[in-house]
Amino acid sequence: MKSLITQVGTYLTGDATADAVLEYWMALAEERRSDVVEIPVVGPAGGRSSVRVTLGAMLPIAVMHADLPPQIGGDDVAAEGIRGRARALIPTATSAFDSGGAYEVFDGECGSHLI
């Protein structure tokens, strides 16, 4: 199990879910987007619960190993759903460098094109 640490709380969840959330957070941050995901967690009384977590570039998160033997039910299903959302992201962020303004030059000495 792992602890997912956010600005508003720490949540004990399954390994696969925590890793998927971190991967999705990185993809969202790269695209300068945000989203809300619902994940299975161990509640305060030790039972299964769920929490909705907002993910985005301006919302830092961390994942820490919590060496507890029991896994949480639905961990793999939740992780696959989150990874599916990450794969479905359509890139919209622009490149820091646009090569459209660059021009090509032929260097006759070495026989190659330079940009």
C-alpha positions as CSV (number, residue, x, y, z in Angstrom):
1,M,0.0,0.0,0.0
2,K,1.0,3.6,-0.5
3,S,0.1,7.0,0.9
4,L,-1.0,9.6,-1.6
5,I,-0.1,13.0,-0.1
6,T,-1.9,16.1,-1.3
7,Q,-2.3,19.7,0.0
8,V,-5.6,18.7,1.7
9,G,-4.9,15.3,3.1
10,T,-3.1,12.0,3.0
11,Y,-4.8,8.9,1.7
12,L,-3.9,5.3,2.0
13,T,-4.5,3.5,-1.2
14,G,-3.2,0.5,-3.3
15,D,0.2,0.5,-5.0
16,A,-1.2,0.4,-8.5
17,T,-3.7,3.2,-7.9
18,A,-1.1,5.5,-6.3
19,D,1.3,4.9,-9.2
20,A,-1.4,5.5,-11.8
21,V,-2.4,8.8,-10.0
22,L,1.2,10.0,-10.1
23,E,1.5,9.1,-13.8
24,Y,-1.8,10.9,-14.6
25,W,-0.7,13.9,-12.6
26,M,2.5,14.1,-14.6
27,A,0.6,13.9,-17.9
28,L,-1.9,16.5,-16.8
29,A,0.9,18.8,-15.6
30,E,2.7,18.5,-18.9
31,E,-0.5,19.5,-20.8
32,R,-1.3,22.3,-18.3
33,R,-4.6,20.7,-17.4
34,S,-6.5,19.5,-14.4
35,D,-9.0,16.7,-13.6
36,V,-10.7,15.0,-10.7
37,V,-10.3,11.3,-10.1
38,E,-12.0,9.0,-7.6
39,I,-9.8,6.5,-6.0
40,P,-10.3,3.7,-3.5
41,V,-8.8,4.4,-0.1
42,V,-8.7,2.9,3.4
43,G,-11.0,5.1,5.5
44,P,-10.3,6.3,9.0
45,A,-12.0,3.3,10.6
46,G,-9.9,0.9,8.4
47,G,-12.7,0.1,6.0
48,R,-12.8,0.6,2.3
49,S,-13.9,4.1,1.2
50,S,-13.2,6.4,-1.7
51,V,-12.0,10.0,-2.2
52,R,-12.1,12.4,-5.1
53,V,-8.7,14.0,-5.7
54,T,-8.1,17.0,-7.9
55,L,-4.9,16.7,-10.0
56,G,-3.1,19.4,-11.9
57,A,0.2,21.2,-12.3
58,M,-0.4,23.7,-9.5
59,L,-1.6,21.0,-7.1
60,P,1.5,19.1,-5.9
61,I,1.2,15.5,-4.8
62,A,3.6,12.9,-3.4
63,V,3.5,9.1,-3.0
64,M,5.1,7.4,-0.1
65,H,5.4,3.6,0.6
66,A,3.3,2.5,3.5
67,D,4.6,-1.0,4.3
68,L,1.2,-2.5,5.1
69,P,0.4,-6.0,3.8
70,P,-3.3,-5.8,2.9
71,Q,-4.1,-4.4,-0.5
72,I,-7.3,-2.5,-1.1
73,G,-10.1,-4.0,-3.2
74,G,-10.5,-2.5,-6.6
75,D,-6.9,-1.3,-6.8
76,D,-6.1,-2.7,-10.2
77,V,-9.5,-1.6,-11.7
78,A,-9.0,2.0,-10.4
79,A,-5.4,2.1,-11.7
80,E,-6.4,0.9,-15.2
81,G,-9.2,3.5,-15.3
82,I,-6.8,6.3,-14.4
83,R,-4.1,5.1,-16.8
84,G,-6.8,5.0,-19.5
85,R,-7.6,8.7,-18.9
86,A,-3.9,9.5,-19.1
87,R,-3.6,7.7,-22.5
88,A,-6.7,9.5,-23.7
89,L,-5.2,13.0,-23.2
90,I,-4.9,14.9,-26.5
91,P,-1.8,17.0,-26.4
92,T,-2.6,20.7,-26.6
93,A,0.5,22.3,-25.0
94,T,2.7,24.2,-27.4
95,S,6.4,23.7,-27.9
96,A,8.7,26.2,-26.3
97,F,10.5,26.4,-29.7
98,D,8.7,26.7,-33.0
99,S,11.0,25.8,-35.9
100,G,8.6,27.5,-38.3
101,G,10.8,30.7,-38.1
102,A,14.0,28.8,-38.7
103,Y,15.5,28.6,-42.2
104,E,17.6,25.9,-43.8
105,V,21.1,26.5,-44.9
106,F,23.2,24.2,-47.1
107,D,26.8,23.9,-45.9
108,G,28.8,23.0,-49.0
109,E,31.9,22.2,-47.1
110,C,30.4,19.3,-45.1
111,G,27.6,18.6,-47.6
112,S,24.8,18.9,-45.0
113,H,21.8,21.0,-44.4
114,L,21.8,23.2,-41.3
115,I,18.8,24.7,-39.6
